[in-house]
Amino acid sequence: MAYGTASGPDDVERYYTDVRGGRSPSAEALAELKRRYAAIGNRFLLLDITRQQADGLERELNAQGIAVRAYLGMKHSEPFIADTVTQMREADIRRGLGIVMAPHWSGMSVETYVQRVEKAAAEGGPDFTFVRRWYAQPEFVEFLSGRVAHALGQLYPRERDAAAVIFSAHSLPVRAIDNGELRCLACDLCEDTCRYRQELQETADLVAGRLGLPDGSHTIAWQSAGHTPDPWWGPPVDQVIGELAAEGHQAVVVCSAGFVADHLEILYDLDIEAQQVAREAGIRLVRTEMPNADPAFLRAVAAAIREHVEEEAT
């Protein structure tokens, strides 16, 4: 499962309205979103990439002896999750496993996909289990480490010696609970601290440890916050880039660890907006390549699925 995307410029308003729960966007907001798509060449890549990921996972798991048939479900565009569940039921599939193409869990993100599947499956199946998180899967950590190492290798030696690494994920709206701690808005599923934030930090620390990054040379930040009255997780990537430049870092690598495909939040928010911030701050920015349908990435996701299947069998 994945978030979904407009299919082209003429579908942006339909897509944006669906994201907003059926509320039409203002003319200004719609024009701004269309402008951003135009700035990246009106490329709408997410559906094709997610389909390639699904097909690749099917091949990888079957090659490992786990007989599966992959189905694709999107939250805000066709094929919609509920329609896919119906298709599975009509194919007489009895057992399903759901996985969201997002490694870190949040009640506002991953769990909303689970809820859509369960609502559709309640009408007659299939029976589902879910891989809810795979941020610490060793193969995934190894994959990200390779991407970060490659990005660092693109820097000049003097830049690399004074470089920092930002690990980012999509920001979420937050609220303060009784003790003043921030939690993802409308999420009461975390007990002590926000799991989403904690999991991103753990991914960052695991990769940094694997690469032997110097102490203090990596941090987490948030990107692609929405324009709503609610506060969102911070600090934002743009702010952290400026702070790192002010501290004397000559370069920064952004590893968007919470995303697994090229789409607007990468091609515009990082490649255009963040790059402009870096240029103005006098610091060089290089981002890691997105996983997309890289076979090594798909083997990492397959490992998480295989582990889940084996646990379910015991």
N, C-alpha and C positions, 0 to 999 in steps of 0.2 A: 504494500500500500504506500501511496505517496500523496502529497498535498493536492496536486492538480495544477492545471495551467490553462490559460486561454489558448485556443487553437490558432489564433491569428488576430490581427488588429480589430477585425469586426466582431470578435468574440470577447473583447476585453470588458465591455460593460456587463455582459451576462456573467462572466467569471467574477468580476469585482462585486456584483450584487450578491452572488452566491456566498462569497467569502464573508460578506457583511450580514449574513443570515436572512437574505431576502430584501434588505433595505437598499434602495438605489443610492449610489454615491452622488455627491454633488457634482455639478458640471466641472468645477475647478479640480476636484480630486480625480475625476475620470481623465481630464485633460493631462494632469500631471503623470498619472500612471501610463497613459499612452505615450507621453513624451519620453519616459524612461525606456519603454520598449523600443521606441524609435531610435534612441541613443545606442542601443546594442544591436541595431540592424533588424529590428522586428523578428528576432529569433525566439521561438517558443519551443524549447528543447526538452522540457521535463518529461513529457509523455513518452517520446521516443526513447529517451535514455532509460526511463524506468521500465519500459517494455524490454529493452535490451538486458537490463539487470535481471528481470524475471526469467527471460529465456535462458540467460547464462546460468542462473541458479538452478534451473530445472536440469540443464545438461550436467552441471557439476555434481548435484546430489545424486542423480541417476548413475553417473559414472562411479560414485562412491558406494553404490548398492542401496541407496535409499530411494525407493520408487515414488516419485512425486509427479504431479502435473501442476504447473504454475499458472495461477490466475492473477490478473492485475485489477486492482481497485483504487480509485482516486477519490479524494474527499470532495473536491470542488469542480470536477470536470469529468466527462465521460472517459472511460467506463466507471460509473459511480460504484462505490463499495456495495451498496444494497443490491444493485443490479447484478453485480458479479456473484454475490452470495446466492441470488436466485438462479443464476446460470449454473452454479455448482450443484445446487439442489436438483435442478432439472436434469443434470447429467448423472444423477443418482450417486453423487459423492457423499459419503457418510462422515468422513473425518477431514477436518481442515486445520491448518496451522497458519496463523496470521503473523506477519512481521511487517513493521513500518520501516521505511528506508530513512530512519533517524536513529542514531545509536544511543542517545540519552533519553531517559524516561521523564515525562512530566504528565501530571494529570490533565493539563490543558492541551497537551499535544498527543502523545501516544495513546493515552487512555480514551481520548475522544474517538479515535479510530476503532478501538476495541468496542466501544459502546455502539457504534454504527453496525459493526459486524454482528454483535450479539442481538441487536434489535431485529436485524434482517433474518438471522438464523432462528429466532424464536418462532418464526412462521412455519417451521418444519425442517430445520437443520440446514447444513451439516452441524455436527458437534465440533466446536473449535477449542483449541488451546492457542496460546500466544507467546511469542518471544518478545518480551517487553523492553529489554535493554541488552545491548551488546557492546557498550562503550569500552569495557575492559577486556574484551576477548583478545587473547595474546596475539592471534594472527592480525587482528585489526590494529592493535598497538604497533606491531611490526610494520604493517603497511604504512601507517601514518608516519612512523619514524623514517621510513625510506623517502617519503614525500618531503618531509622537513629537511632531511639531509641533502636531498637534491636541490631544494630551494636555497639552502645555505651555500651550496656549491656554486650557485650562479653569482654570488657576491665576490667582489675583489677581496683579497686577503685582509687588507686594512679595514674593509667594511665588515667582514666576517668576524674579525676580532672584537669589534664593537657593536655586534648585532644583538637584537632581542627577538624573541619569538612570541607572538600573540596567538593563543588558541581561542577561537571564537565559536559562538553558536547563536541561533536566532533568539533575540530578546523576547521576553514575555511580560505582559502587564502584571504588576504586583500590588499588594496591599500590605499594610502593617497589621500584625496580630497583636494580642493583648500585651505581650512582652516587648513590643516594638520591632520584633524581627519581621523581615519582609518575606512574604510567600507569594507564589504565583497566584494571580487573581482567581478566585473561585475554586482553588484547589485545597481541599482539606485532607488530602491523602498522605501528606508528609508528617511524621511524628515530631522530630526534633529540629531538623533544618531542611532547607529546600534541597531535595534530592537532585533536581535538575542542575542546579549550580554546583553541588557537590560532585556530581558525576563528571561534569565538564572539567572541573579542577583535577579530578583523579586521572582523566585521560591525559591532560596536560602534564601532570607529574610523571605518569608512566612513560610517556614519550620522551620527556626531558631526561629521565633517569636512564632510559635505554640509550640515548645519544650522548649521555655524559655532558649535558649542557651546564655551563657554570651556574653557580647559585645566583639567583636574582636576575637571570637572563630570560626567564619566561614568565608569562602571566596569562590570565584569561580576560576576555572582554566580550561585549555583546554587540550584535549588529542587527540592522533591519527592523528597528523598533517601529511600531505603528504610530500614527498621529491620532491619539485619543486623549481624553482628559486624564486618564490614569497614568501614574508613573510606570516606567518599564525598567527591567533589569539594566543596571549599569555597572561599571562605566562603559560607554560605547567605544567601539574600535577607534573612531576618529579622535576622540579625546585622548585615548591611550597613546596613539601615534604621536600626538603633539607633546605629551608628557615625556615619552621616551626620547624624542628629539631634544627636548629641553635638558634632559639628563646627560646628554652627550653621546647617545647612541647614533651611529652613522647609518644604520640600516635596520630594517625590521622585516621579519618574515611573518606573514599572516597565514595560519593554518586554520581554515574554517572547518573545524572538526565536527561540528554539528550538522553539516550538510554533506551530501554524498553525490551531488550532480551539479552540472553547470545550469544555472537559471538566473533569473533577474537579480536575486539577492547576492549572487556572485559577480555576474558580468556587469552589473551596474553599481551596486553598493560598494563592492571592493575595487573592481577594475577601473571605475570612473570616479566615484565620490572619494573613496579612501585614497586613491592615487593622487587626486588633486590636493587633499589635505597633506599628504606626505611631501609633495613638491613644495607646497607653501611653507612647510615646516623645515625644509632643507634636509630631509631624510629619505633614503632610498627604500622603497617598498617592493617586496617580491612576495607573491602568494604561492601556496602549494597548488599543484594540479589537483583537480577534483577527481574522486575515484571513478565516477561514471560506471562503465561496464568493464573496467580493468579486470582481467582474470584473477590477479592476486587479491583484489578487493573482494571479488565474488567468492573466492575460496575462504576468505575470512568470515563473510556472512554465512556461508554454508557450514562453517565450523560451529557457529553459534546455533544454527538450526539443528545440526546433527547432535550437538550436546543436549539440546532441549528434547529431541526425539528419544534419545537414549535414557534421559531422566524419566520421561513419561512412561517408558517401557518397564522401568523397575518398580 
